Amino acid sequence: MRISMVSEHASPLAPPPPGSVDSGGQNVHVAALSRALADLGHTVTVYTRRDDAALPTRVALCKGVDVVHLTAGPPRRIPKDELLPYMGVLAEELAASWRYDPPDVVHSHFWMSGIAALEGARLLPEHQRPAVAHTFHALGAVKRRHQGASDTSPAERADLEPRVGQQADAVIATCDDEVDELRALGVPSHRIEIAPCGVDPDEFDTVGTAERRGSRHRLLSVGRIVPRKGMDLAIRALPLLRELGFDDVELEIVGSGDVVDGRDAEVDRLGELARELGVADRVHLRGQVGRDRMPALLRSADAVICTPWYEPFGIVPLESMACGTPVIAAEVGGLRDSVIDGITGLHVPPHDALAIAEAAARMLGDEPFRRALGTAGRGRVEARYTWAGVARQTESIYQRLLARERQQPGQLLEMAQ
């Protein structure tokens, strides 16, 4: 099968460290899924927007996977929320490439990639139009619900994103919670499929060195440092843990936030909160950590705290479980699927620092229980969340898509002009 991936802002080349701005999970997802599909014998071309004039047009990611840089807007890094005006040009570039190198199926990632892919398909003669599958990775409706006025998405997203879902031949959700959200957007149930995110069980493994701790116990929180990730809750849990009898606990926070005029406001806020609560000596804001160092860091922790306000899926919990480290997860979004309460980790209500402290105390105070959670987490990853398994699920979706009648794509971009 000839597969075209479209990932307008998240290139699979050299995925950035965890917690990077405008990138991270989607970069990893597109790169890993493409490699795994190539391992199944497919040929994959990933199209992304050129954000550096020096980038070559085509780069081999691995055997069977090429990355193609298309010029759509200035060849420099532009925040993803400002890319919508360039999707028409990206669609034309896609159509031009597909005319002489036609794919069997197109798989777009993120709502703006969906616009470009559907518009690119519409520009082709009917007999050349490929099937279009789409993965949202995040939904604007959910983002607005939780962030309100702080949502920086362009206003057009509210109208265009549902139309991407309604016009795609298949929409691939990553968890059960997303299926309900897609139905609410008007996506027909018979066109919704499910294939989760994955993890490389060889890269993230229980075997290997662990970073040295500075305290008896270590908790870890990883991700982009923005308010919606709930990292302040982990800090608030530390003095509560002290009241529960666990004082020798350090908290490592990995990632970065939005830097404006040389200042990272959320990192500063977390540091100030730690000082106010008297735990600044036990909270370490590590900044970005290279991917090659993450397995050792994950293995060093007693538990990973992942308590966002919302989460479409979340790759960090999978990486943690793959390393045998249990997860304390907010009971939201895809975390309800990946982390099984009492089996691979513990669920806590969102926005509840006391529940986080109580869950951590339960794990820290019962080593056999903690080890059992870690063992079960590794088993769950091997059974359900390897990229090889996700690729086989995705391959089946493509095959079903090609076997049924496809939609005729309508025009999407007139609202963005």
Secondary structure, DSSP 8 states (H G I E B T S, - for coil): -EEEEE-SS--SSS---TT-TT-SHHHHHHHHHHHHHHHTT-EEEEEEE--STTS-SEEEEETTEEEEEE--SSSS---GGG-GGGHHHHHHHHHHHHHHS--SEEEEESHHHHHHHHHHHHTS-GGG--EEEEE-SS-HHHHHHHHGGG--S-TTHHHHHHHHHHHSSEEEESSHHHHHHHHHTT--GGGEEE----B-TTTS-SSS-----SSSEEEEEES--SGGG-HHHHHHHHHHHHHTT--SEEEEEE----EETTEEHHHHHHHHHHHHTT-GGGEEEEE---GGGHHHHHHT-SEEEE--S--S--SHHHHHHHTT--EEEESSTTHHHHS-BTTTEEEE-TT-HHHHHHHHHHHHT-HHHHHHHHHHHHHHHHHH-BHHHHHHHHHHHHHHHHHS--------GGGT-
